[in-house]
């Protein structure tokens, strides 16, 4: 598992870098997300350096993990940011991001979000419909600004990932057809308050084969050449993100292989490549640590009930996603088949089903692996549960980078009396 060297056993105790996970659990309580700063740095540098041969901008996808400390870390490493909301724009700028290194994606940007992007002077809006282009043009006119826009093409490519994280076929809400892409670029060229800077595309997440990328890049290149033949200065080619990681038995392409094929496919266009990695950088740099509340049997089925559930980590319930589970203190001996479930009042509240694992007891801690991306960002307060803490480790030191929510946080802003 790429990044798994960060989480290793020493003397039977799971460590993150040089810190025992059990020590952090004693100090901050459970559940909590735990990230390795070294793993985050290494993964970013590995991805970014793979594209060193061509002009490029690596825009980390804030939606994967938006903690301010993590965004600040990537900003210091030279990252730009891919955002999909006004809130993510505010996060990125709060972390010190240069607006000229921010691209704004997303199918439903509001007037307020467009205004915020225009006022900040972001690098570009990735436009996903004619209606959105009309909105951006109108707001740019009202604010006396010029908006840089790239049109997001929907290439109708099946990425071979879970349907909920597939975004590049004609049945999905994202982007526009090849034909409409050409029409929107021509329209933007004629608008006095729009500046067409390029085209963009994103076909999905957790993609473990190069084939759908290769087909997409070919279609993007054809569009770019058509627009250039009409005299348009296409400077940016935003090829999105989506490269997968190993959760179980997947064998995704290495970033170097991904970059080599991308450069071979579109590198001769002379465009600045914009990249939007998220999971491939953050995914294997984090874990979710939970404590066993109790174990039980129900008609012959074994259950391990822990203090983290679907409100903390939604992916297993939402996608049926697999995450490895490891004991924080290694145990030898008999193993059993059990469901690892949370305390939420939903049958779908589970972290693992029919999983072979060591027999555990009340008070033991378990680590849900590969939880650095699409973990905390999908958390909720369902069942009025406070959201978990987040902790960062570097070497032998650790830091609380988000305190655990407290019960007063759950009712802040609510009226205490009816009419």
C-alpha positions as CSV (number, residue, x, y, z in Angstrom):
1,X,0.0,0.0,0.0
2,X,1.5,3.3,-1.1
3,X,2.1,5.3,2.1
4,X,1.7,2.2,4.3
5,X,5.3,2.4,5.5
6,X,4.1,5.3,7.6
7,X,1.9,3.1,9.8
8,X,4.0,0.3,11.1
9,X,4.1,-2.0,14.2
10,X,6.9,-1.7,16.7
11,X,6.9,-4.1,19.5
12,X,3.3,-5.0,18.7
13,X,2.1,-1.3,18.9
14,X,0.9,0.5,15.8
15,X,2.9,3.7,15.2
16,X,2.3,6.7,12.9
17,X,5.8,7.7,12.0
18,X,7.6,7.6,15.5
19,X,4.5,8.1,17.7
20,X,2.5,5.2,19.1
21,X,-1.1,5.5,18.1
22,X,-2.3,4.2,21.5
23,X,-0.5,7.2,23.1
24,X,-2.5,9.6,21.0
25,X,-5.7,7.8,21.8
26,X,-5.0,8.1,25.5
27,X,-4.4,11.8,25.2
28,X,-7.1,13.0,22.7
29,X,-9.7,10.3,23.1
30,X,-11.5,8.5,20.3
31,X,-12.6,8.5,17.6
32,X,-10.0,10.6,15.8
33,X,-8.4,11.0,12.4
34,X,-4.7,10.7,12.3
35,X,-2.5,12.0,9.5
36,X,1.2,11.6,8.7
37,X,2.7,14.9,7.6
38,X,5.7,13.1,6.0
39,X,3.4,10.9,4.0
40,X,1.4,13.9,2.8
41,X,4.6,15.7,1.8
42,X,6.0,12.7,0.1
43,X,2.8,11.9,-1.9
44,X,2.5,15.5,-3.0
45,X,6.1,15.8,-4.1
46,X,5.9,12.4,-5.9
47,X,2.9,13.5,-7.9
48,X,4.1,17.0,-8.7
49,X,7.6,15.9,-9.7
50,X,6.2,13.4,-12.1
51,X,5.1,16.3,-14.3
52,X,8.4,18.2,-14.0
53,X,9.1,17.9,-17.8
54,X,6.1,20.1,-18.8
55,X,4.6,23.4,-17.6
56,X,2.0,22.4,-15.0
57,X,0.1,23.4,-11.9
58,X,-0.8,20.8,-9.3
59,X,-4.1,21.9,-7.8
60,X,-4.8,19.8,-4.7
61,X,-8.6,18.9,-4.6
62,X,-9.8,20.5,-1.4
63,X,-12.9,18.2,-1.3
64,X,-10.6,15.2,-0.5
65,X,-9.5,16.7,2.9
66,X,-9.9,20.3,3.6
67,X,-8.3,20.7,7.1
68,X,-6.5,24.1,7.2
69,X,-3.3,22.6,8.5
70,X,-3.2,20.2,5.5
71,X,-4.0,23.0,3.0
72,X,-1.3,25.2,4.5
73,X,1.2,22.3,4.2
74,X,0.4,21.9,0.5
75,X,0.5,25.6,-0.1
76,X,4.0,25.7,1.4
77,X,5.0,22.9,-1.0
78,X,3.8,25.0,-4.0
79,X,0.4,23.6,-4.6
80,X,-2.5,25.3,-6.1
81,X,-6.1,24.3,-5.2
82,X,-9.1,22.8,-7.0
83,X,-12.3,24.0,-5.2
84,X,-16.0,23.4,-5.7
85,X,-17.6,25.9,-3.3
86,X,-17.3,29.3,-1.8
87,X,-16.5,27.6,1.5
88,X,-13.6,25.8,-0.1
89,X,-12.4,29.1,-1.6
90,X,-12.4,30.6,1.9
91,X,-10.6,27.6,3.3
92,X,-7.9,27.8,0.6
93,X,-7.3,31.6,1.1
94,X,-7.4,31.2,4.9
95,X,-4.5,28.7,4.4
96,X,-2.6,31.4,2.4
97,X,-3.3,30.3,-1.1
98,X,-2.5,32.6,-4.0
99,X,-5.9,33.1,-5.9
100,X,-4.0,32.8,-9.1
101,X,-3.4,29.2,-8.2
102,X,-7.0,28.4,-7.6
103,X,-9.4,26.8,-10.1
104,X,-13.2,26.7,-9.3
105,X,-15.0,23.6,-10.5
106,X,-18.5,22.5,-9.7
107,X,-21.8,22.2,-11.5
108,X,-23.9,24.6,-9.3
109,X,-21.9,27.7,-8.5
110,X,-24.1,30.4,-6.9
111,X,-24.1,34.1,-7.7
112,X,-22.5,34.7,-4.3
113,X,-19.7,32.1,-5.1
114,X,-19.1,33.5,-8.5
115,X,-18.7,37.0,-7.1
116,X,-16.3,35.7,-4.4
117,X,-14.2,34.1,-7.1
118,X,-14.2,37.3,-9.2
119,X,-13.3,39.5,-6.3
120,X,-10.4,37.2,-5.4
121,X,-9.2,37.1,-9.0
122,X,-8.9,33.3,-9.2
123,X,-7.0,31.6,-12.0
124,X,-10.1,30.3,-13.8
125,X,-13.7,29.1,-13.5
126,X,-14.3,25.6,-14.9
127,X,-17.7,26.3,-16.6
128,X,-20.1,23.4,-16.7
129,X,-23.1,24.8,-18.7
130,X,-24.3,27.6,-20.9
131,X,-26.4,28.9,-18.1
132,X,-23.4,29.1,-15.8
133,X,-21.4,30.9,-18.5
134,X,-24.2,33.4,-18.8
135,X,-24.2,33.9,-15.0
136,X,-20.4,34.4,-14.9
137,X,-20.5,36.9,-17.7
138,X,-23.3,38.9,-16.1
139,X,-21.5,39.0,-12.7
140,X,-18.2,40.0,-14.3
141,X,-20.1,42.8,-16.1
142,X,-21.7,43.9,-12.8
143,X,-18.4,43.9,-10.9
144,X,-16.3,45.4,-13.7
145,X,-14.1,42.3,-13.8
146,X,-12.9,39.9,-16.5
147,X,-13.5,36.3,-15.8
148,X,-11.0,33.6,-16.9
149,X,-13.0,30.5,-18.0
150,X,-12.3,27.0,-19.1
151,X,-15.1,24.8,-20.4
152,X,-15.5,21.5,-18.7
153,X,-16.1,18.8,-21.3
154,X,-18.0,15.6,-20.5
155,X,-16.2,13.2,-22.8
156,X,-18.7,10.3,-22.3
157,X,-16.0,8.0,-21.1
158,X,-16.8,5.2,-18.6
159,X,-14.0,5.3,-16.0
160,X,-14.6,1.9,-14.4
161,X,-15.2,3.1,-10.9
162,X,-18.1,3.2,-8.5
163,X,-21.2,4.8,-10.1
164,X,-21.4,7.4,-7.3
165,X,-17.9,8.7,-8.1
166,X,-18.1,8.4,-11.9
167,X,-18.5,11.9,-13.5
168,X,-17.6,11.7,-17.2
169,X,-20.5,10.0,-19.0
170,X,-23.5,11.5,-20.7
171,X,-25.8,10.5,-17.9
172,X,-23.9,12.5,-15.3
173,X,-24.6,16.1,-14.4
174,X,-21.1,17.3,-14.9
175,X,-19.7,19.2,-17.9
176,X,-21.0,19.6,-21.4
177,X,-20.7,17.5,-24.6
178,X,-17.9,17.9,-27.0
179,X,-20.2,19.9,-29.4
180,X,-21.4,22.2,-26.7
181,X,-17.8,22.7,-25.5
182,X,-16.9,24.1,-28.9
183,X,-19.9,26.3,-29.0
184,X,-19.3,27.7,-25.5
185,X,-15.7,28.4,-26.2
186,X,-16.7,30.4,-29.3
187,X,-19.2,32.3,-27.3
188,X,-16.7,33.1,-24.6
189,X,-14.3,34.3,-27.2
190,X,-16.8,37.0,-28.3
191,X,-17.8,38.1,-24.8
192,X,-16.0,41.3,-23.6
193,X,-16.0,40.2,-19.9
194,X,-14.9,36.6,-20.5
195,X,-11.4,35.3,-21.3
196,X,-11.3,31.8,-22.6
197,X,-8.2,30.2,-21.1
198,X,-8.6,26.5,-21.8
199,X,-10.7,23.4,-21.5
200,X,-11.0,21.0,-18.5
201,X,-12.2,17.5,-17.8
202,X,-12.7,15.2,-14.8
203,X,-14.1,11.7,-15.4
204,X,-14.3,10.4,-11.8
205,X,-12.4,9.2,-8.8
206,X,-10.6,6.1,-7.6
207,X,-9.7,5.1,-11.2
208,X,-7.3,2.2,-11.3
209,X,-6.7,1.8,-15.1
210,X,-5.0,4.2,-17.5
211,X,-7.4,3.2,-20.4
212,X,-10.2,5.7,-19.6
213,X,-7.6,8.5,-19.1
214,X,-6.0,7.8,-22.5
215,X,-9.3,7.9,-24.3
216,X,-10.2,11.2,-22.5
217,X,-6.9,12.8,-23.2
218,X,-7.2,12.0,-26.9
219,X,-10.6,13.7,-27.0
220,X,-9.3,16.7,-25.1
221,X,-6.4,17.0,-27.6
222,X,-8.8,16.9,-30.6
223,X,-10.9,19.7,-29.0
224,X,-7.9,21.8,-28.3
225,X,-6.6,21.5,-31.9
226,X,-10.0,22.4,-33.3
227,X,-10.1,25.5,-31.1
228,X,-6.6,26.5,-32.0
229,X,-7.4,26.1,-35.7
230,X,-10.0,28.8,-35.1
231,X,-7.4,31.1,-33.6
232,X,-8.2,30.6,-29.9
233,X,-5.3,30.8,-27.5
234,X,-5.9,27.7,-25.5
235,X,-3.2,28.0,-22.7
236,X,-4.6,25.6,-20.0
237,X,-5.5,22.0,-20.3
238,X,-7.1,20.9,-17.1
239,X,-7.0,17.1,-17.1
240,X,-8.6,16.8,-13.6
241,X,-7.7,14.1,-11.1
242,X,-9.1,10.7,-10.3
243,X,-6.0,8.5,-10.0
244,X,-6.8,5.7,-7.5
245,X,-5.0,4.3,-4.5
246,X,-4.7,0.8,-3.0
247,X,-7.4,0.1,-0.5
248,X,-7.4,-3.7,-0.8
249,X,-6.0,-5.5,-3.9
250,X,-6.2,-2.6,-6.5
251,X,-3.1,-2.0,-8.5
252,X,-3.5,1.6,-9.7
253,X,-0.9,3.2,-12.0
254,X,2.0,4.9,-10.2
255,X,1.9,8.7,-10.6
256,X,5.1,8.5,-12.7
257,X,3.3,6.2,-15.1
258,X,0.2,8.4,-15.1
259,X,2.4,11.5,-15.8
260,X,4.4,9.7,-18.5
261,X,1.3,8.7,-20.4
262,X,-0.4,12.1,-20.0
263,X,2.7,13.9,-21.3
264,X,2.9,11.6,-24.2
265,X,-0.7,12.2,-25.0
266,X,-1.0,15.9,-24.7
267,X,2.4,17.3,-23.8
268,X,3.1,18.4,-27.4
269,X,0.2,20.9,-27.3
270,X,2.4,23.4,-25.3
271,X,-0.4,23.9,-22.8
272,X,0.1,24.4,-19.1
273,X,-1.3,21.2,-17.6
274,X,-3.6,21.7,-14.6
275,X,-3.9,18.7,-12.4
276,X,-6.4,18.1,-9.6
277,X,-5.2,15.2,-7.4
278,X,-6.8,14.6,-4.1
279,X,-7.2,10.9,-3.0
280,X,-3.8,9.9,-4.5
281,X,-2.1,12.4,-2.2
282,X,-4.1,12.2,1.0
283,X,-5.8,8.8,1.0
284,X,-3.1,6.6,2.4
285,X,-1.6,9.3,4.7
286,X,-4.4,9.0,7.2
287,X,-6.3,6.5,9.4
288,X,-9.4,6.7,11.6
289,X,-8.9,5.4,15.1
290,X,-11.9,4.0,17.1
291,X,-12.4,2.3,20.4
292,X,-14.3,-0.9,21.0
293,X,-17.4,-0.2,23.1
294,X,-18.5,-3.8,23.3
295,X,-18.8,-7.1,21.4
296,X,-21.9,-9.1,20.9
297,X,-23.4,-12.1,19.2
298,X,-26.8,-12.1,17.5
299,X,-28.0,-15.5,16.2
300,X,-24.5,-16.7,15.6
301,X,-23.2,-13.4,14.0
302,X,-20.4,-11.6,15.7
303,X,-20.5,-7.8,16.1
304,X,-17.7,-5.5,17.2
305,X,-19.4,-2.2,18.2
306,X,-17.0,0.8,18.1
307,X,-17.4,4.5,18.9
308,X,-17.0,5.6,15.2
309,X,-19.7,5.0,12.7
310,X,-21.2,6.3,9.4
311,X,-21.4,9.8,10.8
312,X,-17.6,9.7,11.1
313,X,-16.7,7.6,8.0
314,X,-19.4,7.4,5.4
315,X,-17.6,5.6,2.6
316,X,-18.4,2.0,3.6
317,X,-22.1,2.8,4.0
318,X,-22.4,5.0,1.0
319,X,-20.2,3.1,-1.5
320,X,-19.7,-0.3,0.1
321,X,-16.1,0.8,0.2
322,X,-13.4,-1.4,1.7
323,X,-11.0,-0.1,4.3
324,X,-8.4,-2.3,6.0
325,X,-8.8,-2.6,9.8
326,X,-5.8,-3.2,12.1
327,X,-5.6,-3.5,15.8
328,X,-3.7,-0.6,17.4
329,X,-2.2,-3.2,19.8
330,X,-1.4,-6.4,17.8
331,X,-2.9,-9.6,19.1
332,X,-1.9,-13.1,18.2
333,X,-4.1,-16.0,18.5
334,X,-7.6,-16.9,17.4
335,X,-9.3,-14.8,14.7
336,X,-13.0,-14.5,14.0
337,X,-15.4,-13.3,11.4
338,X,-17.2,-10.2,12.6
339,X,-19.0,-7.1,11.5
340,X,-17.4,-3.9,12.7
341,X,-20.3,-1.5,13.3
342,X,-20.9,1.9,14.8
343,X,-23.5,3.3,17.4
344,X,-25.7,5.0,14.8
345,X,-29.4,4.0,14.6
346,X,-29.1,2.7,11.0
347,X,-28.6,-0.8,9.7
348,X,-26.2,0.6,7.2
349,X,-23.9,1.9,9.9
350,X,-20.9,-0.2,9.5
351,X,-17.2,0.1,8.9
352,X,-16.6,-3.5,7.7
353,X,-18.8,-6.6,7.1
354,X,-17.8,-10.3,7.4
355,X,-14.2,-9.3,8.2
356,X,-11.7,-11.8,9.5
357,X,-9.9,-10.1,12.4
358,X,-8.3,-10.8,15.8
359,X,-10.7,-11.3,18.7
360,X,-11.0,-8.0,20.5
361,X,-12.4,-6.8,23.8
362,X,-14.0,-3.7,25.2
363,X,-11.4,-0.8,25.3
364,X,-9.3,-2.0,22.5
365,X,-8.5,0.4,19.7
366,X,-8.9,-0.3,16.0
367,X,-7.4,1.6,13.0
368,X,-9.4,2.0,9.8
369,X,-6.7,2.4,7.2
370,X,-6.5,4.6,4.1
371,X,-8.8,7.1,5.6
372,X,-7.0,10.3,4.7
373,X,-9.3,11.2,1.9
374,X,-13.1,11.5,1.9
375,X,-13.2,10.8,5.6
376,X,-13.7,13.7,7.9
377,X,-15.0,15.9,5.0
378,X,-18.0,13.6,4.7
379,X,-18.7,13.6,8.5
380,X,-22.0,14.7,9.9
381,X,-23.7,15.3,13.2
382,X,-26.3,12.6,12.6
383,X,-27.8,11.3,15.9
384,X,-26.4,14.5,17.4
385,X,-22.9,13.1,17.6
386,X,-20.0,15.5,17.8
387,X,-17.5,15.2,14.9
388,X,-14.2,13.6,15.6
389,X,-10.8,15.2,16.4
390,X,-8.0,15.4,13.8
391,X,-4.3,15.0,14.6
392,X,-1.1,15.4,12.6
393,X,2.1,13.6,13.3
394,X,5.6,14.5,12.1
395,X,8.5,12.4,13.4
396,X,8.1,12.0,17.1
397,X,5.7,14.9,17.6
398,X,2.0,15.3,17.1
399,X,-0.4,18.2,17.1
400,X,-4.2,18.5,17.4
401,X,-5.2,20.2,14.2
402,X,-9.0,20.1,14.9
403,X,-10.4,19.8,18.3
404,X,-13.2,17.3,18.9
405,X,-16.6,19.0,18.7
406,X,-18.4,19.5,22.0
407,X,-22.1,19.3,22.7
408,X,-22.5,23.1,22.8
409,X,-21.2,23.1,19.2
410,X,-24.1,20.9,18.2
411,X,-26.8,23.5,19.1
412,X,-24.9,26.7,18.3
413,X,-27.1,29.0,16.2
414,X,-30.3,27.2,17.1
415,X,-33.3,28.9,18.7
416,X,-34.1,27.5,22.1
417,X,-37.8,28.4,22.0
418,X,-40.5,28.1,19.4
419,X,-42.7,31.0,18.3
